[in-house]
Amino acid sequence: MTAAVRVGEVRRWVRRAQSSHRERGETLGNVYFAVLFVAIVGGILHRQLAVVVWPGTPQASLLAGAALAVALTGGTYLALRRLGPLGLSRPAASWLLTAPVSRRRLLLPSLWFAAAGAAAAGALGGLAVLGHATARPVPAPAMLLPAAGALAGVTLLLLALAAQADRWWSARSDDLASLLLAAGVGGLVADSAGLAPGTHPGWPATTVMAGATAALALVVTALLLIAVRGLARTPNDRILEASRTAGTLWDSAYGMEPSFVTEMVERRYWAHRKLRSARLPGRVPVLVAQDLLVLRRRPRRLLWLAGATTLPALLGSAPTWLLALATLVGGLPAGGVTAATIRTDAGNPWMLRMLGLSSRAVVLQRLWVPGILAAAWYAAAFTLLHVLDHLPPGPWWALGLALGPVGAVAAVRKGRTGFVDNSLMPLDTPMGSVATGPLIAALAGLDVLLLGIPTIVHLAQHQPLTWTGVAVQAAVGMFGARAYVSGTTAKDRVELAGT
């Protein structure tokens, strides 16, 4: 029988074996780059980020505070579930997970790291609730809210850890978290529309808040000890899946290649689905029928898109140009529901050759479903903004329909981008060189949204919308879509990538 080996000895041996090909300066350089990046971004955006957490003029309403807390709870749990939450590094997952070592000691550092991250996220969420829902000056009992948020974050981590072991309630917990997120966003929209029940009724006494926080800390400590005791029962496949997720996110950030994350999400979604063969509708073009089939197999994403139409209403009190930009960008995910098919066509056009379709015919057919989805999303978003009196009078629903071609072209262009071209020459700036390949890939799709300039002008002027303005936007959108199809495709070419 193979004797058990202590994890610390194995880790020390791995570090000694790696020292022959890894210099100490490489690790220090990575740490220096990370610290410098955080310092530069924080120095540039610290005021904007501070306003998000701690606004100067808080709403100080009970509905805003409760809705924000509920939305943060649901969103944090969903994020933890997507990340694992328990995982290992790639070397540890490859060599130590199946080795004769103590699984508890192997997984314990990852648990402490995840707990620290969840506590930090919870404390930041508690600070955001405190900043948005508490009048100034902040009362003394409310100062314990960040500590309670940190404890709540650890509690959500422990729940996600239990769900990672494939419990019978794991899928139900994800559905409940989605409902909490949707309810929280709905509450924030209602508060922005002036439907708040009034100001905050007040906080309990400091002793009551301190006692409740201490009791919550005891409960979290007990749950944490139970989780540590059963840590070894976490399935290997779930740990490996979380490790692959963390590795893909790191590769995407380090290599500035967002397509890695997109492919990972698509593969994970379809890997957990049992599909049956289905006949494509014969009354529509074949690629349109394929997009409709993909759309029918992803009903939950349609529900998320329907809920996302309320997000622009949260910016009703923001500057009109910001509201216009946010609404235009929001149509890009709506048109990208079926973007996986155009990415497949661009990466491996074998099916297009078998069907005898040119690149122009392919793009024209792929524009149908994204155009309908984008038009419906824009129309619903503008209609809601109009109902909430964030927009002046006018046929805003028609303007949303006119923006459909813009969202469709933006989604198709984003899907055809492919991998980042790192062979392009960098740009020299006073702050250093800037890689043009990742910059172009990041702006792909967003640049097409410039066709929505007439909409931005209408919103910035805050004047009543006329049918002439709708006609201008429709003409610009159709002209831009036609120019894109004519300039990036041909009747004698099949390849789609890179345009």
C-alpha angles and dihedrals in degrees: 000000000000113000119234116252126209114253093226092060092050092049092049090050091050091051091049091049091051094050091079094067103023119071121212090234091063092060092044090049091054091050091048092050092049094048092046092049092051091046094050095045091044092050092051101040104025094109094048092047092047091055090055091057100029113025120194094233109037121201090229094199129138092227093054093050095045094045093049091049092049093047092049091049094053095041094048093050092049091049091051091049092051092049095048094240095227116051144141137227117268096256092047092047091049101044112015104039093073095030122108094263133118107279092203093056090043094054098035097084090052090051093051091048092050091046091052091050093047091048091050091049091048092049090050090049091050090050090051092052089048092050096047102038105034126080121231128289093045112232118237097247091055091059088077091063095092090053090050089048091054091052090047090052091054089048091054089049091054091049090050090048091054090048090051089069090069098256120181089249097048096100091042091054090055090052091049091050090051090052090049091051092048092047091049093051090047090053091051090051091050090050092050088052091057097254094125114133091231139278125333110287092222140265129278120252119290092248091054093050092046092049093049091049091049091049090050090050091054092050092048091049091052092048091048092054090050090050092051090050093053096037094110092061094069107117118251094229092057092049091049091049091052090047091052090049093052091045092050092049090050092048091049092050096041095045094035089232111139092178089077091066092044093053092046092053093048094047093047092050096051094039090067095047128090106215130193128205113264131186114244117237109265099206096069132053114283097248091047088052090052091052090050090051091051089048092052091052093053105055094147092062089055089055090051090050091050090052092046090064087079094058096083088057088067087066094051092117094043124097112290094240090056091048090051094049093046092050093049093049090047091064091061095075089044091058091041097064090103095031091115090075094055090047089054091049091050095047099043115010096182093118091052091055091050090051092046094234125151123222091256093054090047095052092045091053093043091055095064103076096036089050093053093046094046092047092050092048094049092046093050093046094049092044091054091048089051093049091051090052094245090124132050121248119291145096095295092158088062091051088054091053090049089056092059096095090049093055092044094052091045092052094046093048090050091051093050094052097091122179124355113269104229093176093079118108115260123240118244113223133170088257094051139278120322121207108236097199097067090039093056091045091051092051095045108117094011090073090060089059086075084084085074093067092114088059092049090051092050092050094044092052091048090211127142111280118241131196088251090064090050090051092050092052092046091050093048092048095049092045091050092048092050092048091050093051093045095045100045103036139051137195092235098047132075104184116103105174123113100024 
